């Protein structure tokens, strides 16, 4: 079973438009949907939504890795995300 851990940022440093914050919010949504789909295996609309969110997060991670490799490494370390192959 996946841990239902949601990650939070200090409200003072919160910038909702930043790439890091968007990746964080997508990661929280992904974890919530994953735990939901463990119980409801035939919820195909949620599966589609999960795939769309995964694609958005992957594109944002690719953008961040091109712009600032140090922040990218720190963020995937904090969120426990595997590094994706960028082609």
Secondary structure as UniProt FT lines:
FT   HELIX           11..13
FT   TURN            16..17
FT   HELIX           19..39
FT   TURN            41..42
FT   HELIX           44..67
FT   HELIX           69..79
//
